[in-house]
Amino acid sequence: MAPWSQDSHDAGRALGRRTWVFSAGFAPSQSTGFEPEFTSRNTLCLLNTGQKATCVKLKVYYEEAEPVGPYEILVAAQRVKHQRINDLIEPEAVYLDQPYGLVVESDEPIVAQLYYLDSRNGQLTVSHLNPSALP
């Protein structure tokens, strides 16, 4: 059997958890290269393997400002959703060029990862930020 198969977990059971925490967010305002492919950004990658759609709520924490949220994102059943943090504007646009932390909570278990692309100064940096572990 391959390392991963549909049979390697309970069929129909949603993978992941309901709360994810990211402490190292930063969305640069400057970019170089073609838009939108090389726009500097953070992207929240959400995977819902479950049988039901889920509402994901985000709360953004800053160093020198009050937290903002919730931002709501719908993730369909058995789908992935990539949400650019730079595009979140309701209830308030996420601050660019400011360090932030992010708490992600969902109605159903999901898997979450934060993707970082920085194209400032003609350079290209890409990384995936892993969430903080919760008990």
RAFENJO-V308607 format. One line per field, one symbol per residue. phi: phi as a letter, one per 40 degrees, with the letter a starting at -180 (. if undefined). Layout:
phi=???
This chain:
phi=.cdbadccacdgccchacbbbbbbcabcccabgcccdbccabbccbbbcccbcbcbbbbbbbcbaccbiccbbcbccfbbbbbccdccbbcaccccgbcabbbbbbcbcbbbabbbbbbcfgbbbbabcccccbc
